[in-house]
Amino acid sequence: MSLIDNLKWRYATKKMNGETVTDEKLNNILDAIQLAPSAYGLQPYTIFVISNPEVKAKLQPASYGQTQIVDGSHIIVFASWTDVSTQQVDDYIANIAAKRNMPAEALGGFKDYINGSIANLSQEQKAAWNAKQTYIALGIGLAAAAEQQVDATPMEGFVPAQYNEILGLNELGLNASVVMTLGYRSETDALATMPKVRRDKDLLFKFI
């Protein structure tokens, strides 16, 4: 199917049937998420891919009891950095240099530009900026899941502090930003068969 057909098919699944997503489909979705754009290409987040039933069971109460957490195949937790350090920027620059087979010194101007752009931000502002980047990756993940004919549910309905505690994110300098569950819609999910509703184009788009 085309991208538009895939997006028409996709649905924020409310009830999943417990079927497991294959490794091939999962890896295709993760590959797409890895390729998602981010500011400066920094990717200021770590993504947790959770299939362990015991961990999923612990996360369900922290997700207001939503059943997709335990009935879905995988939980994808986008955990953003709580800060941006010069060491993290240095590591990013070193990775660019290694992948492009060039000296890190040649990227000094780019490194200074990144450090300069964040130098006057508070830690809270940097944390918010990092969290915004996770939503770009989430969007790519949702589209990739639809391309694989895998159902996905984006979730903000969870308690980040509880996720952080369960997954040990605080010690890693991370904060649970947004969640996506992967799986397959249940036949009892009545909303899945209803027409998709979006604002009409003449209301949504303004051409100037």
VEXZAKOL-921826 format. One record per residue (C-alpha): residue number from 1; residue in three letters; x, y, z. Coordinates in pm, whole numbers, plus 50000, padded with zeros to 5 digits. Layout:
<sites>
(site NUM; 'ALA'; (X; Y; Z)),
...
</sites>
This chain:
<sites>
(site 1; 'MET'; (50000; 50000; 50000)),
(site 2; 'SER'; (50102; 50363; 49962)),
(site 3; 'LEU'; (50194; 50583; 50257)),
(site 4; 'ILE'; (49851; 50747; 50244)),
(site 5; 'ASP'; (49677; 50409; 50241)),
(site 6; 'ASN'; (49889; 50297; 50537)),
(site 7; 'LEU'; (49802; 50611; 50732)),
(site 8; 'LYS'; (49433; 50562; 50655)),
(site 9; 'TRP'; (49465; 50205; 50786)),
(site 10; 'ARG'; (49651; 50293; 51106)),
(site 11; 'TYR'; (49453; 50345; 51421)),
(site 12; 'ALA'; (49549; 50424; 51781)),
(site 13; 'THR'; (49448; 50077; 51890)),
(site 14; 'LYS'; (49246; 50065; 52209)),
(site 15; 'LYS'; (49251; 49688; 52260)),
(site 16; 'MET'; (49515; 49443; 52137)),
(site 17; 'ASN'; (49489; 49069; 52095)),
(site 18; 'GLY'; (49818; 48952; 52247)),
(site 19; 'GLU'; (49976; 48841; 51917)),
(site 20; 'THR'; (50354; 48884; 51899)),
(site 21; 'VAL'; (50513; 49111; 51642)),
(site 22; 'THR'; (50784; 48924; 51451)),
(site 23; 'ASP'; (51148; 49020; 51492)),
(site 24; 'GLU'; (51163; 49118; 51125)),
(site 25; 'LYS'; (50874; 49362; 51152)),
(site 26; 'LEU'; (50999; 49497; 51485)),
(site 27; 'ASN'; (51346; 49556; 51348)),
(site 28; 'ASN'; (51206; 49735; 51042)),
(site 29; 'ILE'; (51016; 49970; 51273)),
(site 30; 'LEU'; (51323; 50026; 51491)),
(site 31; 'ASP'; (51536; 50091; 51183)),
(site 32; 'ALA'; (51294; 50365; 51079)),
(site 33; 'ILE'; (51299; 50518; 51427)),
(site 34; 'GLN'; (51680; 50516; 51422)),
(site 35; 'LEU'; (51666; 50717; 51098)),
(site 36; 'ALA'; (51424; 50975; 51236)),
(site 37; 'PRO'; (51541; 51336; 51212)),
(site 38; 'SER'; (51632; 51533; 51522)),
(site 39; 'ALA'; (51778; 51876; 51591)),
(site 40; 'TYR'; (52142; 51875; 51478)),
(site 41; 'GLY'; (52103; 51497; 51438)),
(site 42; 'LEU'; (52185; 51473; 51809)),
(site 43; 'GLN'; (51910; 51222; 51900)),
(site 44; 'PRO'; (51898; 51329; 52267)),
(site 45; 'TYR'; (51713; 51022; 52388)),
(site 46; 'THR'; (51738; 50651; 52452)),
(site 47; 'ILE'; (51463; 50414; 52339)),
(site 48; 'PHE'; (51363; 50114; 52550)),
(site 49; 'VAL'; (51202; 49818; 52374)),
(site 50; 'ILE'; (51013; 49615; 52632)),
(site 51; 'SER'; (50865; 49270; 52580)),
(site 52; 'ASN'; (50930; 49119; 52925)),
(site 53; 'PRO'; (50586; 49031; 53069)),
(site 54; 'GLU'; (50691; 49107; 53427)),
(site 55; 'VAL'; (50814; 49455; 53337)),
(site 56; 'LYS'; (50501; 49520; 53130)),
(site 57; 'ALA'; (50286; 49417; 53426)),
(site 58; 'LYS'; (50471; 49666; 53647)),
(site 59; 'LEU'; (50421; 49942; 53392)),
(site 60; 'GLN'; (50046; 49888; 53352)),
(site 61; 'PRO'; (49944; 50056; 53682)),
(site 62; 'ALA'; (50176; 50346; 53590)),
(site 63; 'SER'; (49979; 50367; 53262)),
(site 64; 'TYR'; (49641; 50413; 53430)),
(site 65; 'GLY'; (49562; 50045; 53374)),
(site 66; 'GLN'; (49554; 50065; 52994)),
(site 67; 'THR'; (49537; 49712; 52859)),
(site 68; 'GLN'; (49757; 49772; 52555)),
(site 69; 'ILE'; (50054; 49774; 52793)),
(site 70; 'VAL'; (50014; 49404; 52873)),
(site 71; 'ASP'; (49817; 49283; 52568)),
(site 72; 'GLY'; (50049; 49446; 52317)),
(site 73; 'SER'; (50359; 49273; 52189)),
(site 74; 'HIS'; (50611; 49545; 52275)),
(site 75; 'ILE'; (50623; 49873; 52463)),
(site 76; 'ILE'; (50850; 50137; 52311)),
(site 77; 'VAL'; (50951; 50397; 52569)),
(site 78; 'PHE'; (51111; 50712; 52433)),
(site 79; 'ALA'; (51326; 50840; 52721)),
(site 80; 'SER'; (51473; 51184; 52664)),
(site 81; 'TRP'; (51793; 51318; 52816)),
(site 82; 'THR'; (51729; 51541; 53114)),
(site 83; 'ASP'; (52021; 51765; 53011)),
(site 84; 'VAL'; (52272; 51811; 52729)),
(site 85; 'SER'; (52634; 51805; 52839)),
(site 86; 'THR'; (52944; 51907; 52646)),
(site 87; 'GLN'; (53056; 51543; 52679)),
(site 88; 'GLN'; (52743; 51424; 52500)),
(site 89; 'VAL'; (52810; 51674; 52223)),
(site 90; 'ASP'; (53173; 51559; 52207)),
(site 91; 'ASP'; (53058; 51198; 52177)),
(site 92; 'TYR'; (52822; 51295; 51894)),
(site 93; 'ILE'; (53097; 51478; 51708)),
(site 94; 'ALA'; (53331; 51181; 51753)),
(site 95; 'ASN'; (53065; 50951; 51609)),
(site 96; 'ILE'; (53023; 51173; 51303)),
(site 97; 'ALA'; (53399; 51181; 51251)),
(site 98; 'ALA'; (53425; 50802; 51279)),
(site 99; 'LYS'; (53132; 50732; 51046)),
(site 100; 'ARG'; (53250; 50981; 50784)),
(site 101; 'ASN'; (53619; 50897; 50819)),
(site 102; 'MET'; (53726; 51251; 50894)),
(site 103; 'PRO'; (53913; 51424; 51177)),
(site 104; 'ALA'; (53699; 51549; 51465)),
(site 105; 'GLU'; (53883; 51879; 51446)),
(site 106; 'ALA'; (53722; 51945; 51109)),
(site 107; 'LEU'; (53387; 51952; 51287)),
(site 108; 'GLY'; (53495; 52208; 51544)),
(site 109; 'GLY'; (53272; 52480; 51402)),
(site 110; 'PHE'; (52966; 52253; 51412)),
(site 111; 'LYS'; (53046; 52148; 51769)),
(site 112; 'ASP'; (53081; 52508; 51879)),
(site 113; 'TYR'; (52752; 52593; 51710)),
(site 114; 'ILE'; (52568; 52318; 51900)),
(site 115; 'ASN'; (52728; 52410; 52233)),
(site 116; 'GLY'; (52660; 52777; 52171)),
(site 117; 'SER'; (52294; 52718; 52092)),
(site 118; 'ILE'; (52233; 52539; 52421)),
(site 119; 'ALA'; (52472; 52733; 52644)),
(site 120; 'ASN'; (52209; 52983; 52760)),
(site 121; 'LEU'; (51934; 52729; 52816)),
(site 122; 'SER'; (51846; 52616; 53167)),
(site 123; 'GLN'; (51843; 52245; 53243)),
(site 124; 'GLU'; (51462; 52257; 53236)),
(site 125; 'GLN'; (51467; 52417; 52891)),
(site 126; 'LYS'; (51713; 52161; 52762)),
(site 127; 'ALA'; (51502; 51879; 52903)),
(site 128; 'ALA'; (51193; 52019; 52729)),
(site 129; 'TRP'; (51385; 52060; 52402)),
(site 130; 'ASN'; (51507; 51701; 52424)),
(site 131; 'ALA'; (51157; 51573; 52494)),
(site 132; 'LYS'; (51027; 51745; 52179)),
(site 133; 'GLN'; (51274; 51544; 51972)),
(site 134; 'THR'; (51120; 51217; 52090)),
(site 135; 'TYR'; (50790; 51312; 51927)),
(site 136; 'ILE'; (50957; 51332; 51587)),
(site 137; 'ALA'; (51089; 50977; 51639)),
(site 138; 'LEU'; (50746; 50869; 51760)),
(site 139; 'GLY'; (50583; 50999; 51442)),
(site 140; 'ILE'; (50829; 50809; 51225)),
(site 141; 'GLY'; (50767; 50499; 51435)),
(site 142; 'LEU'; (50390; 50523; 51392)),
(site 143; 'ALA'; (50424; 50554; 51014)),
(site 144; 'ALA'; (50672; 50266; 51001)),
(site 145; 'ALA'; (50444; 50044; 51207)),
(site 146; 'ALA'; (50158; 50116; 50968)),
(site 147; 'GLU'; (50383; 50027; 50675)),
(site 148; 'GLN'; (50448; 49693; 50844)),
(site 149; 'GLN'; (50074; 49648; 50912)),
(site 150; 'VAL'; (50149; 49649; 51284)),
(site 151; 'ASP'; (49914; 49835; 51512)),
(site 152; 'ALA'; (50062; 50106; 51730)),
(site 153; 'THR'; (49922; 50324; 52005)),
(site 154; 'PRO'; (50092; 50650; 52101)),
(site 155; 'MET'; (50053; 50720; 52472)),
(site 156; 'GLU'; (50097; 51021; 52695)),
(site 157; 'GLY'; (49864; 50863; 52948)),
(site 158; 'PHE'; (50123; 50739; 53194)),
(site 159; 'VAL'; (50308; 50864; 53502)),
(site 160; 'PRO'; (50664; 50950; 53395)),
(site 161; 'ALA'; (50802; 50943; 53750)),
(site 162; 'GLN'; (50677; 50587; 53798)),
(site 163; 'TYR'; (50817; 50476; 53462)),
(site 164; 'ASN'; (51147; 50635; 53558)),
(site 165; 'GLU'; (51155; 50441; 53883)),
(site 166; 'ILE'; (51054; 50107; 53733)),
(site 167; 'LEU'; (51303; 50131; 53446)),
(site 168; 'GLY'; (51583; 50296; 53644)),
(site 169; 'LEU'; (51585; 50601; 53418)),
(site 170; 'ASN'; (51676; 50860; 53679)),
(site 171; 'GLU'; (52017; 50703; 53732)),
(site 172; 'LEU'; (52077; 50722; 53357)),
(site 173; 'GLY'; (51987; 51091; 53328)),
(site 174; 'LEU'; (51671; 51005; 53136)),
(site 175; 'ASN'; (51301; 51083; 53162)),
(site 176; 'ALA'; (51015; 50886; 53008)),
(site 177; 'SER'; (50875; 51127; 52750)),
(site 178; 'VAL'; (50624; 50936; 52539)),
(site 179; 'VAL'; (50528; 50571; 52482)),
(site 180; 'MET'; (50421; 50363; 52183)),
(site 181; 'THR'; (50277; 50014; 52213)),
(site 182; 'LEU'; (50303; 49768; 51924)),
(site 183; 'GLY'; (50076; 49473; 51853)),
(site 184; 'TYR'; (49759; 49380; 51669)),
(site 185; 'ARG'; (49405; 49511; 51715)),
(site 186; 'SER'; (49153; 49284; 51879)),
(site 187; 'GLU'; (48832; 49189; 51700)),
(site 188; 'THR'; (48651; 49330; 52003)),
(site 189; 'ASP'; (48802; 49676; 51948)),
(site 190; 'ALA'; (48484; 49834; 51811)),
(site 191; 'LEU'; (48641; 50170; 51726)),
(site 192; 'ALA'; (48891; 50006; 51489)),
(site 193; 'THR'; (48624; 49954; 51222)),
(site 194; 'MET'; (48485; 50305; 51235)),
(site 195; 'PRO'; (48574; 50568; 50974)),
(site 196; 'LYS'; (48880; 50779; 51049)),
(site 197; 'VAL'; (48783; 51133; 51142)),
(site 198; 'ARG'; (49009; 51430; 51075)),
(site 199; 'ARG'; (48945; 51800; 51022)),
(site 200; 'ASP'; (48855; 51887; 50664)),
(site 201; 'LYS'; (49146; 52012; 50456)),
(site 202; 'ASP'; (48991; 52355; 50403)),
(site 203; 'LEU'; (48992; 52402; 50781)),
(site 204; 'LEU'; (49328; 52243; 50848)),
(site 205; 'PHE'; (49539; 52400; 50575)),
(site 206; 'LYS'; (49584; 52768; 50501)),
(site 207; 'PHE'; (49771; 52852; 50182)),
(site 208; 'ILE'; (49951; 53187; 50172)),
</sites>
